[in-house]
Amino acid sequence: MSTGQLDARARAYAALGDPSRLAIVDLLARTDLSSGELGARLDLPTNLMAHHLQVLELAGLITRRRSEGDGRRSYVRLTRACHDLIGQPPAPRPHRLAFVCSQNSARSQLAEAYWRTVSDVPAVSGGTHPASGVHPQAVATGRRHGLDLSMARPKLACEVLAGDELVVAVCDRAYEELGTSPLHWSVPDPAGAEDTDAFEHAYDDLTDRITRLAASFSVPA
């Protein structure tokens, strides 16, 4: 291991040595949250939360991005380096999963299709404001990775949610509209860029998160 890698690990371990920062990382293990949500859950004032997040960011353990819905918010997520360092905590195995985004035309459709390749837990997807059809680029992206979305159709989220599933909001707008407490993955909307790279980046983000989530379901519900 190089000196640079050792220095990076040392900074990460030093950052995690504070109980509040370790608690922040624990809260972000499966979901992305705003600094306000983190502060409310940990009962930390705004200025102290800002300090802790800055330390974690400088250590390469978190990143932040502006919400595509409520632009006043920024969501915090763990970096891959942080996940590699702390691992994935075990979680109860749900009866069913539901992936939700605003239009159910790209991110949630890709998530549902990929989930079926890594887990036998049933999964559905829906949108808070369904589009008229699945985005052609999403279909093409799925095809490149062996997923068939040719027969997929957008559905209204409230019509596919039964109330006993683990809900994963894969976009900011859906998360902010649902009014419950789903897991939140702040995945940028690839349809806004309308290019192959954006859809590939969204696919990579989703599949990385899904693989970790599926591996965490080691405890029966």
N, C-alpha and C positions, 0 to 999 in steps of 0.2 A: 504494500500500500504506500502511495506517495506521501510526501510531507503535506502537500495541499489537501489530500483526502483526510489525513489525520487531523489537520487543523479544522477542517469542516466538521468532522465528527465531534471534536472537542467543543466547538462553538455550539453545536446542537445539544450536546449533553449539558453544557453549562446553562443554556437557555431553559432546558427542561428541569433544571434543579430547583426552580421556584414552584411551590405548590399551586399557585394560581395559574401559572403558565401551563403546568402539566394538566390541570383541570380543563383549561381551554382546549388543549390538544385532545383530551378524552372526549369532550363534547363534539369535536369536529371529526371524530373517527369515521362516522358514516354519513354525515350530513354537512352541508354548507350553511353557515349562519351569519347574520349581520353582527357588527360589533355591539349594537343595542341589544340584540337577543342574547348574546354571550354575557353582557353586563347584567342583564336582568336575571339570568339563570344563576349567575355566580354572585350576585349582589355586590358588584364592583362599580365604583363611580366611573364616569366617562373618562376622566383624565388618566386614571390608573389603568383602565382597559386599553387606552391608546398606547400607553407605555409598554404594556405586556405584548401587544400585537406588534409593535415596532421591534422589540427584541426578537420575537419569533420570526418576523420577516427577515431581519438582518441575518439570522442564523439559517435561513433557507428552509424553514419548516412550514411556512404558510405563504399563500398569495392572496391578493384581493382583486376583485373586479366589480365594476359598477353594475347595478341591477339594470336589466333590459326593460323592467316594468317601472318600478318606483325609482327614478334616477337619484333620489336623495340617499338611497341605500347603497352600500358596498358589501358584497358577500365574501366571507373568509373561507378558504378551503386549505386543507393540508396538501403539501407537495408530495410527489412520489417519493422523494428522499425521506420525508418524515414517515410515510407509510412503511417504507423499507426498514426504518429504524425501530418503530414501535410495534409493527405488526397490526393484525386486525383482531379486535376483541370478539369473542364468541357472542352470538345472539340467538334468541329462540327462533326456531324454524316456523315461519308463518304458514297459514293455511293456503294463502294465495297472495300474489303480488299484483299491483296495478301501477303501471307507468303512465303518468299524466303530463301533458304539455298543453300549450294554448290551443293549437290547431290539430293535434294528433295526425300530423302529415309527414313528420320526419323523425325527430328525436325519439318520441315515445314509441313509434312504430319500429324503429331500428332496435330500441331497447327490448321491446317485447320479443321480437324475432330472435335476437341474440340470446336472450335469457333462456329460451327453450333449448338452446344447444348446450347449456352448461348446468341446468338444474331441472329436476322433475317437479318442482313446486309450480302449480298452475299460475299462469300470468295472463293479464289482459292489458289493454291500453285504451286511453280515451283523451278527449280534449275539452277544455273549458269553453272553447269556441271552435268547434270542428270545421275544418276546411271542406271543400267539396270533393277533394280527392287527395291521395297520397302524392307528395311532391315527386316528380320524375327523377330528380337527382337522388332522392332517398331510395327509390327503387333501384337505380343504377348502382348506388353504393352498396346496397344489400347484395345485389347480384355479384359484384366484385369479390364479396366475402362469403359467398355461398349461401346467402339468405334470400328467400323468395318472398318479395312483398307485392307481387303482381296482382294478387287477389285481395290485398288488404284494403280496408275502407275506414276512413275516419269515423269515430263514434263519440257521442256526447258522454263526458266523464260520469255524470250523475246516473246515466243509464247502465253503466258497467260496474259501478261501485256497489258492493253489497254491504259494506260496513264492517266486515271482519278481516279485510285484507290489509297488508302492509302497502301503503301508498307511497310512491316515489315520484315527486314532482321533478321533472327533468328540465324545467325552465323556470325563470324567475317569475314571469307573469302568472303562471298557473299556481305556483307556490303562494304568491301574494293574494290570489283570488280564492283559494280553496277554503280558507277559514278554519282549517283543522291543524293538525301538527304532523304533516307528512315528512318523510325524509326529503331533503332538498339537494339536488345536484344542479349547480349553476352552470349549465352547458350553453354556450353561445348559440344563438339561432343561426344555423347554416343557410337558411333560406334568404337571409338578408344579404349574404354575399353572392349567392347564386353561382358559386364555382365549385369545382370538384374538391379542391383542397379544404374548403370550409366543411364540406360534408364528411371528408375523411377525418378531419380533426375532431368533429363531433362524434363520429363513430369510434375513434380511438379512445376518447374521453369516456364515453359510455361503456365500452367493453372493458376498459380497465377497472372502472368502478363496479361493474356488474360481476366481474370475476372475483373481486375481493369480497363483495357482498355475499355471493353464493358460497364462497369458502367459509364464511363466518357462521353459517347456519348449521352449527354442530350440536345444538341443544334442542331436543324435542319441545314443541310448544305445549 
